[in-house]
Amino acid sequence: MQYTTSKISTRVIFSLVVFLFMFSMIRIPTAQACLCNPPGSPRIEIKKSDAVFTGKVKSIETNTVESELWGEIAIKSVVFEVERSWKNISSREVTITTPKDDAVCGYNFLVDESYLVYAFKSNEDGTLIASLCSRTNFLAGAQEDINKLGDGVLITYTGLVQEKSSQNSAILFTALGIVIASGVFMIMRKRVKNKNFKVK
């Protein structure tokens, strides 16, 4: 019995030594992560951003490009169908670029999902970029931002701003009202003149 226990202990120790040796031979890669300052409030971030809007992702395409900051990296071109704009977006469709890897602060957009996007222009070619460092978020989780930013401007399917169309309609109706009022005034004035003429 004493022999058996000793034999088992020897096997356990030997197995541990082999495991530790094999583990020491494995090269564990150093983890990389996106490092940036946390974003400010919605009102601060809209001032810092070059474009702010809500929209649904229509398509995502991945390419490899050269960057002065990161070297060769994979990027995603994300096409949005714009719903509302708070800054510098007037077309129904816009393309946003973001790194594919979240280790270099890329945002993981998903097709058919809606987002509130804070984007800035690239210093290299002026394309719009979104990243993990901004307040970009799923639309469902961005209610606090929308409450602070206000209603924004609704973009129509024709690429026109609906509120501007409403303003144009209001101007048209006002002008039409002035024309009708002028017409009524002229008719009444003519009737008064005719009445005065008959009295004489």
C-alpha positions as CSV (number, residue, x, y, z in Angstrom):
1,M,0.0,0.0,0.0
2,Q,2.8,2.4,0.8
3,Y,4.5,1.5,-2.5
4,T,1.3,2.3,-4.5
5,T,0.9,5.7,-3.0
6,S,4.5,6.6,-3.7
7,K,4.2,5.4,-7.3
8,I,1.1,7.6,-7.8
9,S,2.7,10.6,-6.3
10,T,5.7,10.2,-8.6
11,R,3.5,10.0,-11.7
12,V,1.5,13.2,-10.6
13,I,4.7,15.1,-10.1
14,F,6.2,14.0,-13.4
15,S,3.0,15.0,-15.2
16,L,3.1,18.4,-13.6
17,V,6.7,18.9,-14.6
18,V,6.0,18.0,-18.2
19,F,2.9,20.3,-18.3
20,L,4.9,23.2,-16.9
21,F,7.7,22.6,-19.4
22,M,5.3,22.5,-22.4
23,F,3.4,25.7,-21.1
24,S,6.7,27.5,-20.8
25,M,7.5,26.8,-24.5
26,I,4.2,28.3,-25.6
27,R,4.5,31.9,-26.8
28,I,1.6,33.9,-25.5
29,P,0.9,37.0,-27.7
30,T,0.6,40.3,-25.9
31,A,-3.0,41.5,-26.0
32,Q,-3.6,44.7,-27.8
33,A,-6.5,47.0,-27.1
34,C,-7.9,50.3,-28.2
35,L,-6.6,53.1,-26.0
36,C,-8.3,56.5,-26.1
37,N,-9.9,59.0,-23.8
38,P,-13.5,58.5,-22.9
39,P,-15.9,60.7,-25.0
40,G,-17.4,63.8,-23.6
41,S,-21.1,64.7,-23.4
42,P,-23.3,64.7,-26.5
43,R,-23.1,68.5,-26.8
44,I,-19.3,68.4,-26.5
45,E,-18.9,65.5,-29.0
46,I,-21.2,67.1,-31.6
47,K,-18.9,70.1,-31.6
48,K,-15.8,68.0,-32.0
49,S,-17.4,65.7,-34.7
50,D,-17.5,66.5,-38.5
51,A,-20.8,64.7,-38.9
52,V,-23.5,63.3,-36.7
53,F,-26.5,61.3,-37.9
54,T,-28.7,58.3,-37.3
55,G,-29.1,55.6,-39.9
56,K,-29.4,51.9,-40.8
57,V,-26.4,49.9,-42.1
58,K,-27.2,48.7,-45.7
59,S,-23.8,47.0,-46.5
60,I,-20.3,46.5,-45.3
61,E,-17.2,46.0,-47.5
62,T,-13.7,45.1,-46.1
63,N,-10.5,46.3,-47.8
64,T,-6.8,46.7,-46.9
65,V,-5.2,50.2,-47.0
66,E,-2.0,51.9,-46.0
67,S,-2.2,54.3,-43.0
68,E,0.5,56.7,-41.8
69,L,-0.5,55.9,-38.2
70,W,-1.1,52.2,-38.3
71,G,0.6,51.0,-41.4
72,E,-1.3,48.4,-43.4
73,I,-4.7,47.7,-41.9
74,A,-8.0,46.2,-42.8
75,I,-10.8,48.7,-42.9
76,K,-14.6,48.4,-43.4
77,S,-16.6,50.7,-45.6
78,V,-20.0,50.9,-44.1
79,V,-22.9,52.3,-46.2
80,F,-25.7,53.9,-44.2
81,E,-29.3,54.8,-45.1
82,V,-29.5,58.1,-43.2
83,E,-32.6,58.8,-41.2
84,R,-31.8,62.0,-39.3
85,S,-28.9,64.4,-39.3
86,W,-27.6,66.7,-36.6
87,K,-24.5,67.9,-38.4
88,N,-23.2,68.1,-42.0
89,I,-25.3,65.3,-43.6
90,S,-27.9,66.1,-46.2
91,S,-28.0,63.1,-48.5
92,R,-30.0,59.9,-47.9
93,E,-26.9,57.7,-48.2
94,V,-23.5,58.1,-46.6
95,T,-20.4,55.9,-46.3
96,I,-18.4,55.7,-43.1
97,T,-15.0,54.1,-42.7
98,T,-13.8,52.2,-39.6
99,P,-10.9,49.8,-38.9
100,K,-12.0,46.2,-39.0
101,D,-10.1,45.3,-35.8
102,D,-11.4,46.8,-32.5
103,A,-7.7,46.7,-31.3
104,V,-7.2,49.8,-33.4
105,C,-10.5,51.3,-32.3
106,G,-12.7,50.0,-35.1
107,Y,-16.4,50.0,-34.5
108,N,-18.2,46.7,-35.1
109,F,-21.2,47.8,-37.2
110,L,-23.8,45.2,-38.2
111,V,-25.9,45.1,-41.4
112,D,-29.6,46.0,-40.9
113,E,-28.9,47.6,-37.5
114,S,-29.5,51.3,-36.8
115,Y,-27.0,53.6,-35.1
116,L,-26.3,57.1,-33.9
117,V,-23.0,57.9,-35.5
118,Y,-20.5,60.6,-34.5
119,A,-17.9,60.7,-37.3
120,F,-14.8,62.8,-38.0
121,K,-12.9,63.4,-41.3
122,S,-9.6,61.6,-42.0
123,N,-6.6,63.9,-42.3
124,E,-5.4,61.8,-45.2
125,D,-8.3,62.0,-47.7
126,G,-11.2,63.6,-45.9
127,T,-13.3,60.4,-45.6
128,L,-15.7,60.1,-42.7
129,I,-14.4,57.8,-39.9
130,A,-16.2,56.3,-36.9
131,S,-14.4,54.6,-34.0
132,L,-14.9,53.1,-30.5
133,C,-13.5,56.4,-29.1
134,S,-16.7,58.3,-30.0
135,R,-20.2,58.2,-28.7
136,T,-21.3,56.1,-31.7
137,N,-23.8,53.6,-30.4
138,F,-26.8,51.4,-31.3
139,L,-29.8,53.7,-31.9
140,A,-31.7,51.7,-29.2
141,G,-29.1,52.7,-26.6
142,A,-28.6,56.3,-27.7
143,Q,-31.7,57.8,-26.2
144,E,-29.7,60.0,-23.8
145,D,-27.8,61.5,-26.7
146,I,-30.9,62.2,-28.8
147,N,-32.6,63.8,-25.8
148,K,-29.6,66.2,-25.5
149,L,-29.1,66.8,-29.2
150,G,-32.8,67.4,-30.0
151,D,-34.9,66.2,-33.0
152,G,-32.3,66.8,-35.7
153,V,-33.3,67.0,-39.3
154,L,-35.3,64.3,-41.0
155,I,-33.9,63.2,-44.4
156,T,-36.4,62.1,-47.0
157,Y,-35.9,59.3,-49.7
158,T,-35.3,62.0,-52.3
159,G,-32.3,63.3,-50.4
160,L,-34.1,66.5,-49.5
161,V,-34.6,67.7,-45.9
162,Q,-38.2,67.3,-45.0
163,E,-38.2,70.2,-42.6
164,K,-36.9,72.5,-45.4
165,S,-39.7,71.3,-47.6
166,S,-42.2,72.1,-44.8
167,Q,-40.7,75.6,-44.5
168,N,-41.0,76.0,-48.3
169,S,-44.7,74.9,-48.1
170,A,-45.3,77.3,-45.2
171,I,-43.8,80.2,-47.3
172,L,-46.0,79.1,-50.3
173,F,-49.2,79.0,-48.2
174,T,-48.3,82.4,-46.7
175,A,-47.8,83.9,-50.1
176,L,-51.1,82.3,-51.3
177,G,-52.9,83.8,-48.3
178,I,-51.5,87.2,-49.1
179,V,-52.7,87.0,-52.7
180,I,-56.2,85.8,-51.6
181,A,-56.4,88.6,-49.0
182,S,-55.4,91.1,-51.6
183,G,-58.0,89.8,-54.0
184,V,-60.7,90.0,-51.4
185,F,-59.7,93.5,-50.5
186,M,-59.8,94.6,-54.2
187,I,-63.3,93.1,-54.6
188,M,-64.6,94.7,-51.5
189,R,-63.1,98.1,-52.6
190,K,-64.7,97.8,-56.0
191,R,-68.1,97.0,-54.4
192,V,-67.8,100.0,-52.2
193,K,-67.0,102.2,-55.1
194,N,-70.0,100.9,-57.1
195,K,-72.3,101.4,-54.1
196,N,-71.1,105.0,-53.8
197,F,-71.6,105.5,-57.5
198,K,-75.3,104.3,-57.3
199,V,-76.0,106.6,-54.3
200,K,-74.9,109.6,-56.3
